[in-house]
């Protein structure tokens, strides 16, 4: 994942709901007075029904929603251009809420508003209900269906708790990434149902509410006064795809017809999330809420029909204010496989781990060519990158991109990620599925054929290919895990051959990947440090007590950090094809926590972990990067890789504090690597 261009000098301005005062405030572009119209990235709330997702600003405006899939066309994209569509429900003339929170154990957002005349509470959720495809199959599910599925409804409920408050509804979709304004028409006899039409290939949106809606241009609007005890609702619905028969679909899964039914649906969705999180295993510890919020976020970033995991919910949120390193992360990176399975097994979510494993198996199955580094959530291989020149970008950070050209890069870590995921899956069950054996063999042979060649590396640099140490490390993982699995499969000759290859790669890394002081470096032609080598102790390349591992971890902690937070690398020492600074990478900082625990530096690891947890968003979410000077979150949000690393790091520290063997940490139910 990528880095930014030169940052825009800017002045901090207080904005949002005040929950992150003094830390995560938007920057003002040069030459402009007043605060940014965009909320800080960290102040967005994340909603999901495990088939699509939404980001909601503190103002109550839905500023990001794509349908019918999370990588589909946007219908609300005010996050990337203030004119690209939004959906606000809240008190008239009030933009700063009194407070926001998730209902504990859920992805249901509760916002409390104080207006001049009274108080209201708004709850937002993407509805999840009982499995409803009884007469026909879903058409999208490849994994075994559960008892629940997405209802494809963004539901918003309101209750006045004291006084009286004027409530405003403003729904202004702009389809296809802000290209096509909505055309509204009533559907029904009254003013409470309306349909928004886009262009060719766009799904219809159906707005159902107990407010009286009227149309002005591209928007549907309503106002009413709520008094103490009054309730209201608004439900925005969409079909499963642009090919769905809308009437047939909505007959199967009708939106709520009144406030009583809407509040019941909201409670049912809350119960779904609490029931799901209750399946996990969380230690009794003061950091438990961070683990639970990360688990819920990772579940929300999954695409239930296939088991895929999105790297992030959004596209083109900048990694430097005003910069051009803005990429689309609404896809699945194969390298996430190991970390995803590790995190899910650690917290006891074996079904989700199983679904993701078989998504990886699906995309690998039958691949005669080399594996791609990333795929669409449906397993799509072609992810053409496009720049949307008509969008201004978040705080003028251009270009806005959809698709991702990195899918065509050569990155040799992919085979190690696949093999380690197979190994984790197998060790959790003491069983190797016969289906994955051909895929496993191809992956190991590809690693053996390519490990000695240069590539773009884990960070997908767009400079010249290099002999990156972390890429060699993952090729070693492929051969090492392959040898173990071949032995389990009963093929001792193949196990011997792959073990020999693993030993050859191991020796090569130890000979060429170290500098004069015995510290592992970024690639063979440099002495520059790189945070990716923090994976060495976690992947058991060498024992954590080995001086080379200890010296590497401490060198990164002391020399590749800004205010203790870890950079991927020093941009002045790395030809990555871009110019300018970048923030610290939060995943790398959490990797450092885990690595410090591995080498016995538990007190230092605990201190760093506490610091990182203090940088969480007001709703305990993380973007990709953190500006160490301001604490501002940068990059796409929320970021799965960061939350996966958080789970690993927090569990490392908790295990060490409880007296466990810090050098032998492993996921629950998985034997030692």
C-alpha angles and dihedrals in degrees: 000000000000148000135234138248127240112320120243113244105241145164121239115246128191111243142142123043097321095249092123100037114170095012122054104031125144121258123237115233114238115278096019125110125216132024125316114269088224120084117234111275092240092058096064116107119223123222129180143169091193091257101063136355145209139210118216124197122222088255089067092252118139099226101173130037129141125189147243091355130020090249092045128106116299122247093182117034106150085131088074099032126008090226096051099091140283143180119221128183116176147092115322113259096003118110103165117071125214091232146340133205143151113250101254113274094010147086090234111120120215120195122186117204131196114202126178093264103036150319133284134184121216122195123194129191143153100238122243119187143162118308104274106180095104099135100038138014122266097244093216106054117100097162120072107279119249126213090270139051142173116283093201091233128128100206125196122184129186133196127182107220100181138005120351130300133186108233124207129199117194116173113177112164118184108192130220099025095315096314102109125046118218123259110210132204134167119253111198138017100291140042098268102083129056139161125221115206124200131180133292111313095018120119119236119250120218118203116200120180143146089234123093106254127203131179129241114175109303094349140085111213139183139172132191139156117245121201129198109303095013118131135197139175144195125197124191112198136185135181123252092258142350087264095056118113096243098203092048091046095048091046088059096045107022118187118244112287099205143006094271091056092043093054089046090053090049091052091046090054090050090051090051092055094044090049090051097048089047089066090065129089113233126175120239096252139128089251094056093107091058091053092048094047090049091050091050091047093051090048089050091051092056122098101224099203092064105014092242121152120221115222087220140344097243147047133227101008099152126249089207122031108260092002130133101230093102117140142173112253099174091114139081120262113205090217088067089066098086094044093045093052091043092053096044095047090047092057095039101251098136097157093058090045090052093049093050092046091055091047087058089046090051095054091044095046113104094002103149091172124059118292118263118236092233143017140190117266089259091050095265114166101197113072103165113197119232132180116223101213094178092067120082094213129227105313089345093304103154148229105039107209135196121189120025127248091198086083087082096051125110110241117165096200092079096083093051091050091053094047094046090050090051089048094050091047092048096046091050089059104023085232133104112209108232090221093068097049096088090046090049093051092050092049094051092046090050090051091050092048095048110029094096093053126088121251142172094269134221093304093055094233115193094215124092119311115266139188093258115196093218091053090054088046092057092047087054088051089053093053096039095050090039091056091051092048093046089055090050089049090053097248100126095168092056090044090055092048094049092045089055090051091049091052090050093052091045092054092046093053092048091050101043106020098065129084124219093277093053098257121137112243138203098263139345096267098054146051092217119125124238128193092221091078088068083084091071097086092038092054093043096242088147131000112273090240091060108115091229092058094044093047091048094051093048093045090055091045092052104033109026098051140090112207088344093305115119128243120208087232139320106281091213089059097046130069098213097153094255138085132221138046129301136202126251115280110240094206089057091051090053089047087056090053091055093044092050090053090049092056093046099258092128098151092052091046092051092050092050092046091052090050093050093048089052088060093060116122118261086267094045095256130133136214122205099270141024125212101228092207098054104014088235117157115237134188133024118345139255095012117207095199090057093050091047090053090047091057091050094046097045092048090049091055095043092050091049092048091051092055099259122144101274092196093057103047114153139165118273110274095013120110121229118292 
